[in-house]
Amino acid sequence: MKSIHQEALTLGVCYYPEHWKESLWREDLQRMKAYGLTVIRIAEFAWNKFEPEEGVYTFEFFDRFMQVALEEQMQVIFCTPTATPPTWLSEKYPEILNADLDGTLYRHGMRRHYNYNSPVYRRFCAGIVEKLAAHYCPYPNVIGWQIDNELNCEKDVFYSESDHLAFRTYLKEKYKTLDNLNECLGTVFWNQTYSDWNQIFLPRPTYQNSANPHLALEERKFISHSVIEFADLQAQIIRRYAPKGQYITTNGLFGHVDYDELVERSLDFIMYDSYPLFGFERKDQPPKKDDLKDRNWSWNLTRARAISPNFGIMEQQSGAGGWVSGIATPMPKPGQIRLWTMQSIAHGADYIGYFRWRTSWIGTEIYWHGWNDYSNQPNRRLEELKGIHHDVAAIERLAGAKYQARVAVLKDYPNEWDGDTDQWSAQVNRLSDKGWFEAAQLTHTPCDFLYLNETVTLQALCQYDLLVYPHAVILTECTANLLRRYVKQGGTLILGCRTGYKDEYGRCPMSPMPGFAADLCGVEVTDYTYLSPYDEMEQADWNGSMIEAPLFNDILEAHGSTAKAEAVYRGNYYDGKPALVSNKIGRGTAYYYGAAFSRQTAEAFLHKLQFAAPYQGILELPEDCELAVRQKDGTNYYFVLNYKEHEARISVKKRMTNLLTDEQITGPYELAPYGVLVLKESLA
């Protein structure tokens, strides 16, 4: 996996010189540097500043700004501006526009209103990227390039005429013949069989908008393919001009993109956009008392780390967020921006770029605040930035340190995309994702994600003592064999209900369930049921401990001399039937649990299998605090993050140095509201 490589942790900020008078530029850059911001991201929405009309290119405006940036020794991440095509392009060539399901074009006036597959749009994108790369790659202060902006944000489905045509080409190349396509996609159902390639479209409006689920799965794969082709078009152009050391990245994590393939093919690493205030967004429904709010962003940071073990943050929240047309979040409370900065660093971010330096005075995002308010006067957030600068300087050599986890949740894109249309799978996956994340957080068990694909090796799996694959509904024989080898070498594997129900096309084979997991787990599913809202809460008795068995139940039977029923259901018509089966393979054990995983269930597994709280001999923490551990050169760095507005009482059981204050800490310690500790432990 590809990572960002920096000698020191670095702070930066997004800046929009096209929004401000030139007389402000130099003062802004000087003030940024005074606060420790040494990198700016520019130009992601500024296409018409470079090409004000078709084929007419000018660099005068940004050359003036870049000259000021050079004089002020400010480093620059330059962006390709393809997220917002100019008005002249949208109006003259409407075929570049995306469309909704019924084919109605999305018109100019927002952003990301284009489609990836328009030959015309690709030609114009190639043109602007070529001109920018040739002109700005030679600038000595350009350190990297961002392709587009937040690929698949706002919309992650595409139904323009160009997309329908490209989809046919994609399917022809993959399936070769219509007979093969019809067989694999089950088109015989409801008389959907194709007799001509021109009959095939991406999903279109249907009664109840219920498309062929196998075709819908191909749609998601095709969208990812289109995104990657679009990004690679730009990356290949930039690489022809970029000198050694200039990196290529993109920002954000959104739906229907295989980011592992994207990074491997086109990028040097991934950047994420972290907005923890979405955890406090004003919505109609009342908040849930047990919701982790801003702490939930550690889930997204974990996902970014699964793509690039050391990554960057292109947009870190620095103020209230809001659009005129929607989104409303409060202003960060004193200490929260510092907390969120350290949250990102704790999870593997070595670059933090804030959004944004100035709060916009125009446009849809006038309520999306940057460090500076409209008044351009000193404020408490800027004072907080001074402290953040001090903290990051104190731990700057931590760059390159690796997040430490012996537990990983396995994920894969086909199952994620299949869950878009399979509501049975979607519900169990949502609950189990939340359950395992919260259980790991609240038991202080550092956890990774590991995305499975054909390139993942046994060595990658064996980094972890415990792997959890909650609902591998689509499970191939190749993946099952890889998991078997992992268990045989001493690993512990947990699988949940609905594992092995489908093949790679989303079809349900005529074979005993759980398919290729049957031999792996020593189990057969003899019956199964979705639990209706009128059913009592189902539970499983695991050696006298009652654990929740929510949403869906596979009723199990142990098979083979090494398989053992560990827990039985309590309730419903299958009372007393096995709910959990273990199977010894070599030095390890595979578990099949016939239900989804609530927080309580996941915690029970962590405790019973003795994976919970691996650092409890060093730190004793309340649930309100998160623990993250990074390691470098024989040293552990423990991040303790308090997400609450009240003090947290912790216990440090081994004398360590708090790098943020250089004080020695041992014994009881009161961590301030929204407070952070970074403790250093030498392992020598």
C-alpha positions in Angstrom: 0.0 0.0 0.0 1.2 3.5 -0.8 1.7 6.1 1.9 2.5 9.8 2.2 6.2 10.3 3.0 7.2 13.3 5.1 10.0 14.0 7.5 7.8 15.9 9.9 4.1 16.4 10.6 2.9 19.4 8.6 0.0 21.9 8.7 -1.6 23.6 5.8 -4.8 25.2 4.7 -7.1 25.6 1.7 -7.0 29.1 0.0 -9.0 30.7 -2.8 -7.1 33.7 -4.2 -9.8 34.1 -6.8 -12.3 35.0 -4.0 -10.2 37.8 -2.5 -8.6 41.1 -3.4 -5.0 40.8 -4.4 -4.1 43.3 -1.7 -4.9 40.6 0.9 -2.8 37.8 -0.6 0.6 38.6 0.9 -0.8 39.5 4.3 -2.8 36.2 4.3 0.2 34.1 3.5 2.3 35.8 6.2 -0.4 35.3 8.8 -0.7 31.7 7.8 3.0 31.1 8.4 2.8 32.9 11.8 0.3 30.2 12.8 2.4 27.3 11.5 0.6 26.8 8.2 3.2 26.1 5.6 1.2 24.5 2.7 -1.8 25.8 0.8 -4.2 24.0 -1.6 -5.4 26.1 -4.5 -7.4 26.2 -7.8 -9.8 23.2 -7.5 -12.7 25.3 -8.6 -11.0 27.9 -10.8 -11.2 26.5 -14.4 -12.4 29.7 -16.0 -9.4 31.6 -14.5 -7.2 29.5 -16.8 -9.6 29.0 -19.8 -12.1 31.8 -19.8 -13.4 30.7 -23.2 -12.9 27.6 -25.3 -9.3 27.1 -26.3 -8.1 30.4 -24.9 -5.7 29.8 -22.0 -4.2 32.4 -19.6 -2.1 32.0 -16.5 -1.8 35.6 -15.7 -4.0 35.6 -12.6 -2.5 32.6 -10.8 1.0 33.5 -12.0 0.6 36.7 -10.0 -0.5 34.7 -6.9 2.2 32.1 -7.3 4.8 34.8 -7.4 3.6 36.0 -4.0 3.6 32.4 -2.7 7.2 32.0 -4.0 8.3 35.1 -2.3 6.7 34.1 0.9 8.1 30.6 0.7 4.7 29.0 0.8 4.4 25.4 -0.5 1.5 24.7 -2.8 -0.7 21.7 -3.6 -2.1 22.5 -7.1 -5.5 21.1 -8.1 -6.9 20.2 -11.4 -10.2 22.2 -11.7 -12.3 19.5 -13.3 -14.9 19.3 -10.5 -16.6 22.5 -11.8 -16.6 22.9 -15.6 -17.0 26.5 -16.7 -20.4 27.8 -17.8 -19.4 28.1 -21.4 -18.5 24.4 -21.5 -21.7 23.2 -19.8 -23.9 25.3 -22.1 -22.1 24.6 -25.4 -21.6 20.9 -24.8 -24.6 19.6 -22.7 -23.5 16.0 -23.3 -20.8 16.5 -20.6 -23.6 16.8 -17.9 -24.7 14.1 -15.6 -28.3 13.0 -15.6 -30.8 11.5 -13.1 -32.4 8.1 -13.4 -35.0 9.2 -16.0 -32.4 11.0 -18.1 -33.1 14.6 -17.1 -29.8 16.5 -17.2 -28.4 18.2 -14.2 -27.8 21.8 -15.2 -25.0 24.2 -14.5 -25.1 26.1 -11.2 -23.7 23.7 -8.5 -20.6 21.5 -8.8 -19.8 18.0 -9.9 -22.6 18.1 -12.5 -20.5 16.4 -15.2 -20.2 12.7 -16.2 -16.9 10.8 -16.4 -17.6 9.1 -19.7 -18.3 12.0 -22.1 -15.5 11.9 -24.7 -16.0 15.7 -25.0 -15.5 16.2 -21.3 -12.5 14.0 -21.2 -11.0 15.9 -24.1 -11.5 19.3 -22.4 -10.2 17.9 -19.1 -7.1 16.5 -20.8 -6.6 19.9 -22.3 -6.8 21.9 -19.1 -4.7 19.4 -17.1 -2.0 19.4 -19.8 -1.8 23.2 -19.8 -1.7 23.4 -16.0 0.9 20.6 -15.6 3.2 22.0 -18.2 3.0 25.5 -16.7 3.0 24.9 -13.0 5.0 21.7 -12.5 8.3 23.6 -12.9 7.4 25.9 -10.0 9.8 25.0 -7.1 7.1 25.5 -4.4 4.6 23.1 -6.0 4.9 19.9 -3.9 1.9 18.0 -5.1 -1.2 17.7 -7.2 -4.8 17.0 -6.3 -6.9 15.4 -9.0 -10.4 16.9 -9.3 -12.1 17.3 -5.9 -14.0 14.7 -3.9 -14.7 12.2 -6.7 -18.3 10.9 -6.4 -19.3 13.5 -3.8 -22.9 14.8 -4.1 -23.7 12.1 -6.7 -22.2 8.6 -7.1 -24.5 7.4 -9.9 -24.5 8.5 -13.5 -27.1 8.1 -16.2 -26.1 10.3 -19.1 -26.2 9.0 -22.7 -22.4 8.8 -22.6 -22.6 6.6 -19.5 -25.1 4.2 -21.1 -22.9 3.8 -24.1 -19.7 3.3 -22.0 -21.6 0.7 -19.9 -22.3 -1.4 -22.9 -18.6 -1.3 -23.9 -17.6 -2.2 -20.4 -20.0 -5.2 -20.4 -18.9 -6.3 -23.9 -15.3 -6.4 -22.8 -16.1 -8.2 -19.6 -18.6 -10.8 -20.8 -17.7 -11.2 -24.5 -21.0 -12.7 -25.5 -24.6 -11.9 -24.8 -25.3 -15.6 -23.8 -22.6 -15.3 -21.1 -23.9 -12.0 -19.9 -27.5 -13.3 -19.8 -26.5 -16.3 -17.8 -24.3 -14.4 -15.3 -26.8 -11.6 -14.7 -29.9 -13.9 -14.4 -31.8 -12.0 -17.1 -34.2 -14.9 -17.6 -36.0 -13.7 -14.5 -39.0 -11.4 -15.4 -38.1 -11.8 -19.1 -35.2 -9.5 -19.1 -33.1 -11.5 -21.6 -31.0 -9.4 -24.0 -30.8 -10.3 -27.7 -28.8 -7.2 -28.8 -26.1 -5.2 -26.9 -28.0 -2.0 -27.8 -30.9 -3.2 -25.5 -28.6 -2.8 -22.4 -28.8 0.3 -20.3 -27.8 1.4 -16.9 -30.8 1.1 -14.6 -33.7 3.3 -15.7 -37.0 4.1 -14.1 -39.0 1.0 -13.5 -42.1 0.1 -11.5 -41.0 0.6 -7.8 -37.6 1.4 -9.2 -36.4 -2.1 -8.6 -33.7 -2.9 -11.2 -32.1 -6.3 -11.8 -29.9 -6.6 -8.7 -27.1 -8.4 -10.7 -27.1 -5.6 -13.3 -27.1 -3.1 -10.4 -24.0 -4.7 -9.0 -22.3 -4.4 -12.3 -23.4 -0.7 -12.4 -21.4 -0.1 -9.2 -18.4 -1.8 -10.6 -18.7 0.2 -13.8 -18.9 3.5 -11.9 -15.7 2.7 -10.0 -14.1 1.7 -13.3 -15.2 5.1 -14.8 -13.9 7.1 -11.8 -10.5 5.4 -12.0 -10.2 5.9 -15.8 -11.0 9.6 -15.4 -8.5 10.0 -12.6 -5.8 8.1 -14.4 -6.3 10.2 -17.5 -5.2 13.2 -15.5 -2.5 11.4 -13.5 -0.8 10.2 -16.6 -0.6 13.7 -18.0 0.7 15.2 -14.8 3.4 12.5 -14.5 4.8 13.6 -17.9 5.7 17.0 -16.4 6.1 16.5 -12.6 9.6 16.5 -11.3 10.8 13.9 -8.8 9.2 14.6 -5.5 5.9 16.1 -6.7 3.1 13.7 -5.6 -0.3 13.1 -7.1 -3.3 12.5 -4.8 -7.0 13.1 -4.5 -9.3 13.8 -1.5 -12.3 12.3 0.2 -13.8 8.9 0.5 -17.2 8.4 -1.3 -19.4 5.7 -2.6 -18.8 3.4 -5.6 -15.1 3.8 -5.8 -12.5 1.1 -5.3 -9.9 3.3 -3.6 -7.3 0.5 -3.4 -7.3 0.2 -7.2 -7.5 4.0 -7.6 -4.4 4.6 -5.5 -2.5 1.6 -6.9 -3.1 2.6 -10.4 -3.0 6.4 -10.4 -2.1 8.0 -7.1 0.8 8.2 -4.6 -1.5 8.0 -1.6 -5.0 9.1 -0.5 -6.1 12.3 1.3 -9.2 12.4 3.4 -11.6 15.3 4.2 -12.5 15.2 7.9 -15.6 17.0 9.2 -16.4 15.7 12.7 -19.0 18.4 13.2 -21.3 16.4 11.0 -21.8 14.4 14.1 -23.6 17.4 15.5 -25.5 18.4 12.4 -29.0 19.8 13.0 -31.5 17.2 11.7 -35.2 16.5 12.2 -34.7 13.3 14.2 -33.6 13.6 17.9 -30.1 12.6 18.7 -29.4 9.2 20.1 -27.9 9.2 23.7 -25.3 6.5 22.8 -24.2 8.1 19.6 -20.4 8.8 19.5 -20.9 12.0 17.5 -17.5 13.4 16.4 -15.7 10.3 17.6 -17.5 8.5 14.8 -15.0 10.2 12.4 -12.4 7.7 13.6 -14.3 5.2 11.6 -13.6 7.2 8.4 -10.0 7.8 9.4 -9.6 4.0 9.9 -10.9 3.5 6.3 -8.4 6.1 5.0 -5.6 4.2 6.8 -6.7 1.0 5.1 -6.0 2.6 1.8 -2.8 4.5 2.8 -1.3 3.5 6.2 0.1 7.0 6.4 -2.2 9.5 4.7 -3.1 13.2 4.6 -6.0 15.3 5.5 -6.8 17.8 2.7 -9.7 19.4 4.5 -9.8 19.4 8.3 -12.7 21.2 10.0 -11.8 24.6 11.4 -15.2 26.2 12.0 -19.0 25.8 11.7 -20.2 24.1 8.5 -23.2 25.0 6.4 -24.6 25.6 3.0 -27.3 28.1 2.3 -29.3 25.3 0.7 -28.8 22.8 3.6 -26.4 21.5 6.2 -26.2 23.2 9.6 -23.6 22.5 12.2 -22.6 24.5 15.3 -19.3 26.3 15.9 -16.6 24.0 17.4 -16.4 24.4 21.1 -13.1 25.6 22.6 -10.6 22.7 22.3 -12.5 20.7 19.7 -10.5 21.7 16.7 -7.3 20.7 18.5 -9.0 17.4 19.5 -10.0 16.7 15.9 -6.5 17.5 14.6 -5.0 15.1 17.0 -7.7 12.5 16.2 -6.5 12.6 12.6 -2.9 12.4 13.5 -3.6 9.5 16.0 -5.0 7.5 13.1 -2.1 8.0 10.7 -2.4 11.4 9.1 1.0 13.1 8.7 -0.4 16.1 6.9 -3.3 18.2 8.1 -4.7 20.8 5.7 -7.6 22.9 7.2 -10.7 24.0 5.4 -10.4 27.0 5.0 -8.3 30.1 5.8 -11.2 32.6 5.2 -14.9 32.1 5.5 -16.4 32.7 2.1 -18.5 35.9 1.7 -20.2 34.7 -1.5 -21.9 31.6 -2.8 -23.5 28.4 -1.4 -20.9 27.9 1.3 -21.1 31.3 3.1 -21.9 29.4 6.3 -18.9 27.1 6.0 -16.5 28.8 8.3 -12.7 28.9 8.0 -10.2 30.0 10.6 -11.1 33.7 9.9 -14.6 35.0 10.3 -16.2 37.5 7.9 -14.8 40.3 10.0 -11.2 39.2 9.5 -10.6 40.1 13.2 -8.8 37.9 15.8 -11.0 35.1 17.2 -10.8 32.3 19.7 -10.3 29.7 17.0 -7.2 31.4 15.7 -5.9 31.5 19.3 -6.5 27.7 19.4 -4.5 27.3 16.2 -1.5 28.8 18.0 -1.7 25.9 20.5 -2.2 23.4 17.7 1.0 24.7 16.0 2.8 24.2 19.3 1.5 20.7 19.8 2.3 19.5 16.3 5.8 21.0 16.5 6.3 19.0 19.7 5.5 15.7 18.0 6.5 16.5 14.4 9.1 13.7 14.2 6.3 11.2 14.7 5.7 11.4 10.9 5.9 7.9 9.4 4.9 6.1 12.7 2.5 3.2 12.0 -0.8 2.7 13.7 -0.8 -0.4 15.9 -3.7 -2.9 15.8 -3.9 -6.6 16.2 -7.6 -6.7 15.3 -9.0 -5.9 11.8 -12.5 -5.8 10.3 -12.4 -7.3 6.8 -14.3 -5.5 4.1 -14.6 -5.6 0.3 -16.2 -3.4 -2.3 -18.4 -6.0 -4.0 -20.3 -6.6 -0.8 -20.5 -2.9 -0.1 -22.0 -2.2 -3.5 -24.3 -5.2 -3.4 -25.7 -3.8 -0.2 -26.8 -0.7 -2.1 -29.7 -2.7 -3.5 -30.0 -5.7 -1.1 -31.9 -4.4 1.8 -31.5 -7.6 3.8 -27.7 -7.3 3.6 -27.7 -3.5 4.1 -29.4 -3.7 7.4 -27.1 -6.3 9.0 -24.1 -4.6 7.6 -25.0 -1.2 9.0 -25.7 -2.6 12.4 -22.5 -4.8 12.5 -20.2 -2.0 11.2 -21.5 0.2 14.0 -21.4 -2.5 16.5 -17.8 -3.5 15.9 -16.5 0.1 15.6 -18.2 1.1 18.9 -17.1 -2.1 20.7 -13.5 -1.5 19.7 -13.6 2.1 20.6 -15.3 1.7 24.0 -13.1 -1.3 25.0 -10.0 0.6 23.9 -9.0 -2.0 21.3 -7.2 -0.4 18.4 -8.7 -1.8 15.2 -7.9 -1.6 11.5 -9.9 -2.2 8.3 -8.5 -4.5 5.7 -10.1 -4.5 2.3 -9.9 -7.9 0.5 -9.2 -8.2 -3.2 -7.2 -10.6 -5.4 -3.9 -8.9 -4.5 -4.2 -9.3 -0.7 -1.7 -11.9 0.6 -1.7 -14.3 3.5 1.2 -12.2 5.0 -1.2 -9.1 5.1 -3.8 -11.1 7.0 -1.2 -12.6 9.4 -0.4 -9.1 10.7 -3.5 -9.5 12.8 -4.4 -12.0 15.6 -8.2 -11.5 15.0 -10.0 -10.9 11.8 -13.7 -10.1 11.7 -15.6 -10.5 8.5 -19.1 -9.6 9.7 -21.2 -10.5 6.6 -19.4 -11.8 3.6 -22.6 -12.3 1.7 -20.6 -12.6 -1.5 -17.8 -15.1 -0.7 -15.6 -16.6 -3.4 -13.8 -19.9 -3.1 -10.5 -18.1 -3.5 -11.2 -15.8 -0.5 -12.5 -18.7 1.6 -9.2 -20.6 0.9 -7.2 -17.6 1.9 -9.1 -17.3 5.2 -8.6 -21.0 5.8 -4.8 -20.6 5.4 -4.9 -17.7 7.9 -6.7 -19.7 10.5 -4.5 -22.7 10.0 -1.4 -20.6 10.8 -2.9 -19.6 14.1 -5.4 -16.8 13.4 -8.8 -16.3 14.9 -11.6 -15.5 12.4 -15.2 -14.4 13.1 -17.9 -14.6 10.5 -21.5 -13.5 10.9 -24.9 -14.4 9.4 -25.6 -14.4 5.7 -22.0 -15.3 4.9 -21.7 -17.2 1.7 -25.2 -16.6 0.5 -24.2 -15.3 -3.0 -21.7 -15.8 -5.8 -19.6 -13.0 -7.4 -22.6 -11.9 -9.5 -25.0 -11.6 -6.6 -26.8 -14.9 -7.4 -27.8 -17.4 -4.7 -26.4 -20.8 -5.8 -28.3 -24.0 -5.3 -26.0 -25.4 -2.6 -26.0 -25.7 1.2 -25.3 -22.5 3.1 -22.9 -20.9 4.0 -21.3 -21.9 0.7 -17.6 -21.8 0.8 -17.6 -20.9 4.5 -19.2 -24.3 5.4 -15.9 -26.2 5.5 -14.0 -23.3 6.9 -16.3 -22.9 9.9 -17.5 -26.6 10.2 -21.1 -25.4 9.9 -24.3 -25.8 7.9 -27.2 -23.3 8.0 -30.3 -25.5 8.4 -32.8 -22.6 8.6 -32.8 -18.8 8.6 -35.1 -15.9 9.2 -35.2 -12.1 9.1 -36.4 -10.9 12.5 -39.5 -8.8 12.2 -40.2 -5.7 14.4 -42.9 -7.9 16.2 -40.4 -10.6 17.2 -38.9 -10.4 20.7 -35.2 -9.5 21.0 -33.4 -12.7 20.1 -30.5 -13.8 22.3 -27.8 -16.5 22.4 -26.6 -18.3 25.5 -22.8 -18.5 25.4 -21.8 -20.6 28.3 -24.2 -18.7 30.6 -23.6 -15.3 29.1 -26.6 -13.9 27.2 -25.5 -12.0 24.1 -27.8 -10.2 21.6 -28.6 -11.9 18.2 -30.3 -9.1 16.3 -31.9 -8.6 12.9 -31.3 -11.9 11.1 -30.7 -15.4 12.4 -29.0 -18.3 10.7 -29.9 -21.5 12.6 -26.8 -23.6 12.6 -25.6 -27.2 12.9 -22.0 -28.2 13.6 -20.3 -30.5 11.1 -17.1 -32.4 11.5 -14.9 -33.6 14.3 -13.3 -30.2 15.0 -16.5 -28.2 15.0 -18.3 -27.3 18.3 -21.5 -25.6 19.1 -20.5 -22.8 21.5 -23.9 -21.0 22.0 -27.6 -21.6 21.5 -30.5 -19.4 20.7 -32.9 -18.4 23.4 -36.3 -17.5 22.0 -38.4 -17.9 18.8 -39.2 -21.3 17.2 -35.5 -22.4 17.1 -34.9 -22.1 20.9 -32.0 -24.3 21.8 -30.5 -24.6 18.3 -26.9 -23.6 17.8 -26.2 -19.9 17.3 -22.4 -20.0 17.4 -20.1 -22.7 16.0 -16.3 -22.8 16.4 -14.0 -24.9 14.2 -10.4 -25.7 15.0 -8.1 -25.6 11.9 -4.4 -26.1 12.6 -3.3 -23.6 15.2 -6.3 -21.3 14.9 -10.1 -21.1 15.2 -12.9 -20.0 12.9 -16.2 -18.9 14.4 -19.6 -18.6 12.7 -22.2 -16.5 14.5 -25.6 -16.7 13.0 -26.7 -13.1 13.7 -25.6 -9.5 13.2 -23.3 -7.9 15.8 -24.6 -5.2 18.0 -22.2 -3.2 20.2 -23.0 -5.5 23.1 -22.4 -8.6 21.0 -19.1 -7.4 19.6 -17.9 -6.5 23.0 -18.8 -10.0 24.3 -16.7 -11.5 21.5 -13.7 -9.2 22.3 -13.8 -10.1 26.0 -14.6 -13.8 25.7 -11.8 -14.3 23.1 -9.5 -12.1 25.1 -8.8 -9.4 22.5 -10.3 -6.5 24.4 -8.2 -3.7 25.9 -4.7 -4.9 25.0 -3.1 -1.9 26.7 -4.9 -2.0 30.0 -1.7 -2.9 31.8 -0.4 0.5 30.7 -3.4 2.8 30.6 -6.8 2.6 32.3 -9.3 4.8 30.5 -13.0 5.6 30.8 -15.3 4.9 27.8 -15.4 8.7 27.0 -11.8 8.6 25.9 -10.3 7.1 22.7 -7.0 5.3 22.7 -4.8 5.1 19.5 -1.2 3.9 19.3 1.4 4.7 16.7 4.9 3.1 16.6 8.2 4.2 15.2 11.8 3.3 15.8 11.2 1.2 18.8 8.9 3.7 20.5 5.1 3.6 21.1 3.1 6.8 21.0 -0.2 6.6 23.0 -2.8 9.1 22.0 -5.5 9.6 24.6 -8.4 11.7 23.3 -11.3 13.0 25.5 -14.4 13.7 23.4 -16.5 15.0 26.3 -17.1 18.5 27.7 -16.1 17.3 31.2 -12.8 16.1 32.6 -11.9 12.4 32.2 -10.1 10.6 35.0 -7.5 8.2 33.7 -4.7 6.1 35.2 -1.2 5.9 33.7 0.3 2.7 35.1 3.8 3.3 33.7 5.8 6.5 34.0 5.8 8.1 30.5 6.4 11.5 29.0 3.6 13.6 27.7 5.2 15.0 24.6 2.8 18.0 24.4 4.0 19.4 27.7 7.2 17.5 28.3 6.0 16.4 31.7 6.4 13.0 33.3 3.1 11.3 34.1 2.2 8.3 36.2 -0.8 7.4 38.4 -4.1 9.2 38.3 -4.5 12.0 35.9 -7.4 14.4 35.1 -7.6 15.0 31.3 -9.2 18.3 30.5 -12.5 18.6 28.5 -11.7 17.9 24.9 -8.2 17.3 26.1 -5.4 15.3 24.5 -2.3 13.3 25.7 0.5 12.0 23.6 2.5 9.7 25.8 5.9 8.3 24.7 7.0 4.8 25.7 10.4 3.4 24.7 10.2 -0.4 23.9 13.9 -1.0 24.2 
